Amino acid sequence: MKRNLLIVLGFILLTSISCQTDFTQMLSEAERGKLSTSMVNLSASVDTYFSTLLSAPTEGDADILTKATSHDPDLLAPEFKSYLLKVSYQNTHAVLLLCSKAGNAALMEDAGCSARLDRQVTGSSPCEFTLKVSMDCQIEGGDAQ
């Protein structure tokens, strides 16, 4: 009897592991809303920082974020510590990508030159940039308005 119970429990455990999703994608509406607002503010700050550069930045993402928020460090909100933030320089504009801490799932993406969050990820998506931003801030790959 114990053996059968162990076999059943083992099967359930293996099944739950194989069906497991990245729980960092399951954000509450309140958490998603707070992160969205913080993302828009942070991406705008990085976009402003990029506008002062003569060429594409060469430093890493963490250094870019630190320099871009030197005037207001609170823009690097504490809620970002639970996630991975990536920065892309596209045609003098900033694009930020928020991913799970492990870096295996995208959560949201924003171009700093726009006034709204450009891409909310609700399904499974790799932690890769998808937005394409032109010189005049035309954004391809974002959510429908």
C-alpha positions, 0 to 999 in steps of 0.5 A: 500500500505504501509503495502504491501511494509513493508511486502515485505521489511521485507521478503527481510530482513529476506531472506538476513539474512538467506542467509548471509555468513560470509563475513570475508571469502570473502578476496580479492586476495591482502588481502589473499596474504598478510595474507598468507605471514604473516602466513608462517612467523609467523608459522615458528617463533612459530615453532622455539619457540616450538623447544626450549621447553622441553615439550608442552606449557601450556600458551594460544595462545596469550602468545605463539605468544608473546613469539615466536615473542619477537625477532621480534614483527612485525611478529604479523602483524597488519592485524592479529588484524581483525582475530582470531589466534589459535596455536596448538602444534603437535609433537614439531611443530607449526600449526597456524589457522587463523579464522574470528574474531568471530571464526566461520569460518576458513580462512587458516592454516599453519604448521610452519615446511613447507616453504609454506602455507599448507591450504587455505580455500575458502569455508565454514569451521569451525574454527577447526584444520585439519592439522596433522603434524608428527615428520618429518614434514609430513603434512596431510590435506593440500592443494595439491601441 
